[in-house]
Amino acid sequence: MSVKIIITSVLIASTLTSCANMTETQKGTAQGAGIGAGAGIVIGALAGGKKGAAIGAVVGAAAGGVAGNVWSKRMQEQKKQMEAATAGTGVAVTQTPDNRLKLDIPSDISFDVNRSDIKSNFRTVLNTFADSLNKNTATTITIVGHTDSTGTDAINDPLSLNRARSVRDYLTARNVASNRLSIEGRGSHEPLVANDTPANKAKNRRVEIFVAEPAPAVPQ
């Protein structure tokens, strides 16, 4: 297989995702199509030279476009809804590289120091979040609790898990099915920044919530 074929496959993947005015859904589709086309070129070239590469590019782009489009319009609408609901609260709402919706909730809105019971202003965010989850029932939710480095792992690990558990229990009380929710506690093991100042420690005390949609089946 020539170097030219490899370069072509890389260029397809990068060019299709370079448009700044694409929606998140379009970017996911384009990225998948580019990767699929590149893979198709490589496989087709190995099997049948230039003609095989051309056919492989078409087939690969079609399959890759479907597989890459895992950030649906529903997820985009949910992101917009949560951005509006959390405006001015310090909660960050983003799309992760693996096409999950992420809510990053800092300690000043979620939990008091050394506590795992939900603060009143966090309930408003969770109420809106639960409503959006109940409108998009195919998604799964992972809740991850974190602490700063103050104290020992014997304290921080269960505290971070209890914080995630509190969020899960609140959501189930708002009619989100429990089998959609999973929790993790990572203690102080994954800091965002160094635990060297009170402000940085506050950044590390957080809860992260991830929402994922199942990937669509690729046509055979």
Secondary structure, 3 states (H helix, E strand, C coil): CCHHHHHHHHHHHHHCCCCCCCCHHHHHHHHHHHHHHHHHHHHHHHHHHHHHHHHHHHHHHHHHHHHHCCCCHHHHHHHHHHHHHHCCCCCEEEECCCCCEEEEEEHHHHCCCCCCCCCHHHHHHHHHHHHHHHHCCCCEEEEEEECCCCCCHHHHHHHHHHHHHHHHHHHHHCCCCHHHEEEEECCCCCCCCCCCCHHHHHHHCEEEEEEECCCCCCCC
